[in-house]
């Protein structure tokens, strides 16, 4: 059973009380740092750990994944050694200065190469003929997700891949895998492989090439064995896919350069019909019409110029030679060579284009322009961020100012309100009675005034009643006056026997003043708006025929009324 690994830093927290102060502070510092850690279930680092360590985004820049592979394959410099903790964290021992660190000794070199290659990648975008040769798909993620991905060899690009390296996350044919891993002196010699569909046989008969891959069984079968194994039971529901693999794949033998007859040929000129290595191709095609010649790949397995045993994976820009990762690391471990940079040499066709003098001149001119554009873009982006931060700060300041001004305004208004209340209180205190005796005297005086008003109102009402009775009694004395009409008019008047003061004018007892509430029935001294002659020109009282009728004397000829009345009295009609 596999032993469960503790988390990074958990062991330090557990035994922190038994550590000296310097070690404890170092472990607390490095707990949040970026470190290389072997994932659970693996026994060594893979390229994915170095991708995360260098900060490469495979979705945006998959062309730079080769830098992580080279850092994975690089051996330790002579003055350093790597150790692995119980948690799987890789830390490094400086043998000269005798101290430990979790930073890889080659981190600064590969970060510098990463920075340079990012710049060159942007410059390559301005050259479509070379940019089209780049494989801009995250193949490393494909290898991580699809265990049995069947693609052509990623080294030579000619043969079908038969092996997949679990650490490099690349697919190779058998010849390219041997040239890269078999004689390696660094970590590549310990890499493990999986057989692809082309490199394996049927898992049941072990005779035929696989023709079906079962996703549930995770194994390859020929047609006959797949039918026999999945004829009944739950295996009928297994998901499978066809594998297109030819039984006649033959690896083309190595060819030698026809110019130097020493190094292996890398290109075949389509016009000269000769095979050349990289150096001889440029020597023969540097000037004249040969610069227009095109080349085809025949062998992309150039060997290292130093050891001649391992496939060259990088091209040194300063020394202008192809080297393997192990030789480059050892030769550039100290001195000014530590500053040397390199390019990817796994795809020699792209390397050939990048070594073209015309393309190098293009890159020499494009780099400062791209750097200027990047600086302008960074300044613009920083300007956006600065403006955004300035707006945030401005909003906060304005909010504080608004709140402070609101507080001051509220304080000022409250002060004014308090002053108004104080002044009103002072005025009231000045005019109102001060003592209880004075307040009592004022109350008695007010009561007496209201009582006198009430007596006056009653006397006025009594006089009106007496006047009504006198009118009714004297109505028969005048022969020209109709007594019945006069009685009806007096009864219909407000305050008459058929009317009450409140119902006549639509008022309630609560609507009158205190003195008017004691008014007896009779003619009311109050006149409503509808019965006012001041506003509607109508007349009230005995002149009108009734309370409900109103006459406009300004529009009526009184002579006709008088004549009409005389005719009615004498009964001439």
C-alpha positions in Angstrom: 0.0 0.0 0.0 1.4 3.4 -1.0 2.4 5.6 1.9 0.4 8.8 2.2 2.6 11.9 1.8 2.1 14.9 4.2 1.3 18.3 2.8 4.1 20.8 1.9 5.0 22.6 5.2 2.8 20.3 7.3 5.8 18.5 8.7 7.5 21.7 9.6 4.4 22.9 11.6 4.2 19.6 13.4 7.9 19.6 14.6 8.3 23.4 14.5 8.8 23.5 18.3 11.9 21.2 18.0 13.5 23.2 15.2 16.0 26.0 15.7 14.7 29.5 14.9 16.6 29.9 11.5 15.3 26.6 10.1 11.8 27.4 11.4 11.7 30.8 9.7 13.1 29.3 6.5 10.3 26.7 6.4 7.6 29.2 7.1 9.0 31.5 4.4 9.2 28.7 1.8 5.7 27.3 2.6 4.1 29.9 0.4 6.8 29.9 -2.3 6.6 28.2 -5.7 8.4 24.9 -5.4 8.8 21.7 -7.3 6.8 18.9 -5.8 6.3 15.3 -7.0 2.6 14.7 -7.3 1.1 11.8 -5.4 1.2 8.6 -7.4 4.4 9.5 -9.3 8.0 8.7 -8.5 9.6 11.5 -10.4 9.0 14.9 -11.8 7.3 15.5 -15.1 7.2 18.4 -17.5 3.9 19.6 -16.1 5.5 20.4 -12.8 8.2 22.6 -14.6 5.4 24.3 -16.6 3.8 25.4 -13.4 7.2 26.2 -11.8 8.2 28.5 -14.7 4.7 30.1 -15.0 4.0 29.0 -18.6 0.3 29.2 -19.7 -0.2 26.3 -22.1 -3.5 27.7 -23.3 -1.9 30.9 -24.4 1.7 30.0 -25.2 1.9 26.2 -26.0 4.9 26.9 -28.3 7.0 27.5 -25.1 6.4 24.1 -23.6 9.8 22.9 -24.8 11.5 25.1 -22.2 9.9 23.1 -19.4 11.0 19.8 -21.1 14.5 21.1 -21.4 14.6 22.1 -17.7 13.2 18.7 -16.8 16.0 17.0 -18.8 18.8 19.2 -17.5 21.1 17.5 -15.0 22.2 19.2 -11.8 25.2 21.5 -12.1 28.5 20.2 -10.6 28.1 22.4 -7.5 24.5 21.3 -6.6 22.5 18.3 -5.8 18.8 17.6 -5.6 17.0 16.0 -2.6 13.4 15.0 -2.1 11.5 15.4 1.2 8.9 13.1 2.6 6.2 15.4 1.2 7.7 15.0 -2.3 9.1 18.5 -2.3 12.3 18.9 -4.2 15.0 21.1 -2.5 18.6 21.7 -3.6 21.9 21.6 -1.7 24.6 24.1 -2.7 27.8 22.0 -2.2 30.1 25.0 -2.3 28.4 27.3 0.1 26.7 24.5 2.0 23.1 25.8 2.2 19.7 24.5 1.1 17.1 26.2 -1.0 13.9 25.2 -2.9 14.9 27.3 -5.9 16.2 25.2 -8.8 19.9 26.1 -9.5 19.0 26.7 -13.2 15.9 28.8 -12.6 17.3 32.1 -13.6 18.8 30.8 -16.8 15.5 29.2 -18.0 13.5 32.3 -16.9 15.9 34.4 -19.1 15.4 32.0 -22.0 11.6 32.1 -21.4 11.6 35.9 -21.5 13.7 35.9 -24.7 11.5 33.2 -26.4 8.3 35.1 -25.5 9.7 38.2 -27.3 10.8 36.1 -30.3 7.4 34.5 -30.4 5.8 37.9 -30.7 8.3 38.7 -33.4 7.5 35.5 -35.3 3.9 36.6 -35.5 5.0 39.3 -37.9 6.5 36.7 -40.3 3.6 34.5 -41.5 5.8 32.1 -43.5 7.6 31.0 -40.3 4.7 31.5 -37.9 2.7 29.0 -40.0 5.2 26.3 -39.2 4.7 26.5 -35.4 2.4 23.9 -33.8 0.2 26.2 -31.7 -1.8 23.4 -30.0 -1.2 22.4 -26.3 0.1 19.0 -27.1 1.3 18.5 -23.6 -2.3 18.8 -22.3 -3.4 16.3 -24.9 -0.9 13.8 -23.7 -2.0 14.5 -20.1 -5.6 13.9 -20.9 -5.5 11.2 -23.5 -3.3 8.3 -22.4 -3.4 6.5 -25.7 -3.1 9.4 -28.1 -1.8 8.1 -31.5 0.1 10.8 -33.4 3.2 10.9 -35.6 6.6 11.0 -33.9 7.1 14.4 -32.4 10.8 14.2 -33.1 11.1 13.2 -36.7 7.6 13.9 -37.8 7.7 11.1 -40.4 7.1 7.7 -38.6 4.1 6.8 -36.5 4.8 7.1 -32.7 5.2 3.8 -30.9 6.1 5.0 -27.4 5.0 7.8 -25.2 7.2 9.3 -22.5 5.4 9.8 -19.2 7.7 12.5 -18.1 8.4 14.4 -21.4 4.7 14.0 -22.4 5.8 13.4 -26.0 5.3 10.6 -28.5 8.3 9.1 -30.3 9.1 6.3 -32.7 11.5 3.7 -31.4 14.5 5.2 -33.2 13.9 8.8 -31.9 13.1 7.5 -28.4 16.4 5.6 -28.3 18.5 8.5 -29.6 17.0 10.8 -27.0 16.8 8.6 -23.9 19.0 5.5 -24.3 22.4 7.2 -24.0 21.3 10.2 -21.9 23.3 11.0 -18.8 20.7 13.2 -17.1 17.2 12.6 -15.8 16.1 11.3 -19.2 17.7 8.0 -18.6 15.1 7.2 -15.9 12.1 8.2 -17.9 9.3 5.6 -18.3 7.3 4.8 -21.4 3.9 3.6 -22.5 3.3 1.8 -25.8 0.9 3.5 -28.2 -1.4 1.7 -30.6 1.2 1.5 -33.3 3.9 0.2 -30.9 1.8 -2.5 -29.1 0.2 -5.7 -30.1 -3.2 -7.2 -29.3 -3.4 -7.7 -25.5 -5.0 -11.1 -25.9 -3.3 -12.9 -28.8 -0.1 -10.8 -28.8 0.3 -11.6 -32.5 -1.7 -9.0 -34.5 -1.5 -5.2 -34.5 -4.3 -3.6 -32.4 -7.3 -2.5 -34.3 -9.7 -1.6 -31.5 -9.2 0.3 -28.3 -11.6 -0.4 -25.4 -12.0 2.7 -23.2 -13.4 0.6 -20.3 -10.7 -2.1 -20.4 -8.1 0.6 -21.3 -6.4 -2.0 -23.6 -5.9 -2.8 -27.3 -7.5 -5.7 -29.2 -7.6 -7.0 -32.7 -11.1 -7.5 -34.2 -11.3 -11.2 -33.4 -10.2 -10.9 -29.8 -12.4 -7.9 -29.2 -15.4 -9.8 -30.4 -14.6 -12.9 -28.3 -14.0 -10.8 -25.2 -17.0 -8.5 -25.5 -19.7 -10.9 -26.7 -21.7 -11.2 -23.5 -22.2 -9.8 -20.0 -21.5 -6.2 -19.0 -18.7 -6.0 -21.5 -21.4 -5.5 -24.2 -21.8 -1.9 -22.8 -18.1 -1.1 -23.1 -17.1 2.0 -25.2 -14.6 1.3 -28.0 -12.9 3.1 -30.9 -11.1 2.0 -34.0 -7.3 2.4 -34.3 -5.9 3.0 -37.8 -2.5 1.4 -37.7 -0.6 0.0 -40.6 1.3 -3.3 -40.4 3.8 -2.1 -43.0 5.4 0.8 -41.1 9.1 0.7 -41.9 11.6 3.2 -40.3 13.7 4.8 -43.1 17.4 4.2 -42.5 19.7 7.1 -41.6 21.2 9.1 -44.5 24.6 10.9 -44.6 25.3 14.4 -45.8 26.6 14.2 -49.4 28.7 17.3 -49.0 30.8 16.5 -45.9 30.0 12.7 -45.9 30.3 12.8 -42.2 27.2 14.1 -40.4 23.7 12.7 -40.8 21.6 14.4 -43.5 18.9 16.7 -42.2 17.4 18.0 -45.5 17.0 17.1 -49.1 17.2 19.9 -51.5 14.2 19.8 -53.9 16.3 21.4 -56.7 19.8 19.9 -56.2 18.3 16.5 -55.3 21.1 16.1 -52.7 21.0 15.4 -49.0 22.6 17.9 -46.7 23.3 18.4 -43.0 22.3 21.8 -41.5 25.7 23.4 -41.8 26.4 22.2 -45.3 23.0 23.2 -46.5 23.6 26.8 -45.6 27.1 26.8 -47.0 25.8 25.6 -50.3 22.7 27.8 -50.4 23.9 31.0 -48.9 24.3 33.0 -52.2 23.0 33.1 -55.7 19.9 31.5 -57.0 20.4 28.6 -54.5 18.9 30.9 -51.9 15.5 30.3 -53.6 15.8 26.5 -53.3 13.4 24.6 -51.0 14.2 21.7 -48.8 12.4 18.7 -47.4 13.0 16.8 -44.2 14.6 13.4 -44.5 16.1 13.0 -41.1 15.5 15.1 -38.0 17.7 13.3 -35.6 20.9 15.5 -35.5 23.3 14.3 -32.8 25.0 16.5 -30.2 28.2 18.1 -31.5 29.9 17.4 -28.2 29.1 13.8 -27.2 27.8 12.5 -30.5 25.7 10.0 -28.6 22.5 11.9 -27.8 20.1 13.7 -30.1 20.6 17.4 -30.1 17.6 19.3 -28.6 18.9 22.9 -28.3 20.9 25.3 -30.5 23.3 27.6 -28.7 23.0 31.2 -30.0 26.4 32.3 -29.0 28.5 29.2 -30.0 26.2 28.4 -33.0 26.2 24.7 -32.5 23.7 21.9 -31.8 23.9 20.3 -28.4 22.1 18.0 -26.1 20.7 19.3 -22.8 23.3 17.5 -20.7 26.3 18.8 -22.6 25.0 22.4 -22.6 24.4 22.3 -18.9 27.9 21.0 -18.1 29.7 23.3 -20.5 27.8 26.4 -19.3 28.0 25.8 -15.5 30.3 28.7 -14.7 31.9 31.8 -16.1 30.4 34.0 -18.9 28.9 30.9 -20.5 26.3 30.9 -17.8 24.8 33.9 -19.7 24.5 32.0 -23.0 21.0 31.5 -24.5 19.7 28.8 -26.7 16.8 27.9 -29.0 14.7 24.8 -29.6 16.2 22.3 -32.0 13.6 19.6 -31.8 12.0 20.9 -35.0 14.8 21.5 -37.4 12.6 23.0 -40.1 11.7 25.9 -37.8 15.4 26.1 -36.7 16.4 26.3 -40.4 14.1 29.2 -41.0 15.3 31.0 -37.9 18.9 30.6 -39.0 18.2 32.2 -42.3 20.1 35.5 -42.5 17.1 37.3 -44.0 15.0 36.1 -41.1 17.6 37.0 -38.6 17.7 40.5 -40.0 14.0 40.7 -39.8 14.1 39.6 -36.1 16.9 42.1 -35.4 14.6 44.9 -36.6 11.4 43.5 -35.1 12.7 43.0 -31.6 13.0 46.7 -30.6 9.7 47.5 -32.3 8.0 44.7 -30.3 9.6 45.9 -27.1 8.5 49.5 -27.8 4.9 48.2 -28.5 5.0 46.2 -25.3 6.2 49.1 -23.2 3.5 51.3 -24.7 0.9 48.6 -24.1 2.1 48.2 -20.5 2.1 51.9 -19.9 -1.5 52.1 -21.4 -2.6 49.2 -19.2 -0.9 50.7 -16.2 -2.6 54.0 -17.1 -6.0 52.2 -17.1 -5.2 50.7 -13.7 -4.0 54.0 -12.4 -7.1 55.8 -13.6 -9.3 53.1 -12.2 -7.6 53.4 -8.8 -7.7 57.2 -9.0 -11.5 57.0 -9.7 -11.9 54.7 -6.7 -10.0 57.0 -4.5 -11.9 60.0 -5.8 -15.2 58.3 -5.2 -14.1 57.5 -1.6 -13.0 61.1 -1.0 -16.2 62.5 -2.5 -18.3 60.1 -0.4 -16.4 61.2 2.8 -16.8 64.9 1.8 -20.6 64.4 1.1 -21.1 62.7 4.4 -19.1 65.4 6.3 -21.0 68.2 4.6 -24.3 66.4 5.3 -23.3 66.1 9.0 -22.4 69.8 9.1 -25.6 70.8 7.3 -27.7 68.7 9.7 -25.9 70.3 12.7 -26.6 73.7 11.3 -30.3 73.0 10.6 -30.7 71.5 14.0 -29.1 74.6 15.5 -31.4 76.8 13.6 -34.4 74.7 14.7 -33.3 74.9 18.3 -32.9 78.7 17.9 -36.4 79.0 16.4 -37.9 76.9 19.2 -36.0 79.0 21.8 -37.2 82.2 20.3 -40.7 81.0 20.1 -40.5 79.8 23.6 -39.1 83.2 24.6 -42.0 85.0 22.8 -44.6 82.8 24.4 -43.1 83.2 27.8 -43.1 86.9 27.3 -46.8 87.3 26.2 -48.4 84.4 28.1 -49.2 84.7 31.7 -46.4 83.7 34.0 -48.1 82.6 37.2 -51.1 80.4 37.9 -53.2 83.3 39.3 -52.6 85.3 36.1 -53.6 82.2 33.9 -56.8 81.8 36.1 -57.7 85.5 35.6 -57.2 85.2 31.8 -59.4 82.1 31.7 -62.2 83.8 33.7 -62.1 86.8 31.4 -62.3 84.7 28.3 -65.3 82.8 29.8 -67.1 86.0 30.6 -66.6 87.3 27.0 -68.0 84.1 25.5 -71.0 84.3 28.0 -71.7 87.9 27.0 -71.6 86.9 23.3 -74.0 84.1 24.0 -76.5 86.5 25.7 -76.2 88.9 22.8 -77.0 86.1 20.3 -80.0 84.9 22.3 -81.3 88.5 22.5 -80.9 88.9 18.7 -82.7 85.7 18.1 -85.6 86.7 20.4 -85.9 90.0 18.5 -86.1 88.1 15.2 -88.8 85.9 16.4 -90.8 88.9 17.6 -90.4 90.6 14.3 -91.6 87.5 12.5 -94.7 87.3 14.6 -95.4 91.0 14.0 -95.1 90.5 10.2 -97.6 87.7 10.3 -100.0 89.6 12.4 -99.9 92.7 10.2 -100.1 90.9 6.9 -103.9 91.0 7.0 -104.0 94.7 7.6 -102.8 95.6 4.2 -105.4 94.6 1.5 -102.8 94.5 -1.2 -100.8 91.8 0.6 -101.5 88.1 0.3 -101.4 86.8 3.9 -101.1 83.1 2.8 -98.1 83.9 0.6 -96.5 85.9 3.4 -97.0 83.0 5.8 -95.5 80.5 3.4 -92.5 82.8 2.8 -91.9 83.2 6.5 -92.1 79.4 7.1 -89.6 78.7 4.3 -87.1 81.2 5.7 -84.2 79.8 7.6 -85.1 79.5 11.3 -88.8 79.2 10.5 -91.0 76.4 11.9 -90.1 74.1 9.0 -86.4 74.9 9.1 -83.6 74.6 11.6 -80.5 76.6 11.4 -78.2 73.6 11.0 -80.2 71.8 8.3 -80.9 74.9 6.4 -77.3 75.8 5.8 -75.7 72.3 5.9 -73.8 73.0 9.1 -73.5 70.9 12.2 -73.4 72.0 15.7 -69.7 71.3 15.8 -69.2 73.7 12.9 -70.5 76.8 14.7 -68.6 78.7 17.4 -69.4 78.1 21.0 -71.8 81.1 21.2 -73.7 80.1 18.1 -74.3 76.6 19.4 -76.8 78.0 21.9 -78.8 79.8 19.2 -82.5 78.9 19.3 -84.7 78.1 16.2 -85.5 81.1 14.1 -83.9 83.4 11.6 -80.1 82.7 11.5 -77.7 85.6 11.5 -75.3 83.5 9.4 -75.5 83.3 5.6 -74.1 80.5 3.5 -72.1 80.9 0.3 -75.0 79.7 -2.0 -77.5 82.2 -0.5 -75.1 85.2 -0.5 -76.2 87.9 -2.9 -72.7 89.2 -2.9 -71.4 86.2 -5.0 -74.4 85.0 -7.0 -76.6 88.0 -7.2 -79.6 86.3 -5.6 -81.8 87.8 -2.9 -82.9 86.0 0.2 -85.7 86.9 2.5 -89.3 87.9 2.0 -88.7 89.4 -1.4 -88.1 86.0 -2.9 -91.0 83.7 -3.5 -89.4 80.9 -1.6 -86.1 79.6 -0.2 -85.5 77.5 -3.2 -86.1 80.3 -5.7 -83.8 83.2 -6.4 -84.5 86.2 -8.6 -82.0 88.3 -10.4 -83.5 91.8 -10.3 -80.8 93.2 -12.7 -82.3 91.0 -15.5 -86.0 91.4 -14.6 -88.4 94.2 -15.6 -90.2 95.1 -12.4 -92.9 97.0 -14.3 -94.2 93.8 -15.9 -94.2 92.1 -12.6 -96.0 94.9 -11.0 -98.7 95.0 -13.8 -99.0 91.2 -13.7 -99.6 91.3 -9.9 -102.2 94.1 -10.3 -104.1 92.0 -12.9 -104.1 89.0 -10.6 -105.3 91.2 -7.6 -108.1 92.8 -9.6 -108.9 89.5 -11.5 -109.2 91.4 -14.8 -108.2 88.4 -16.7 
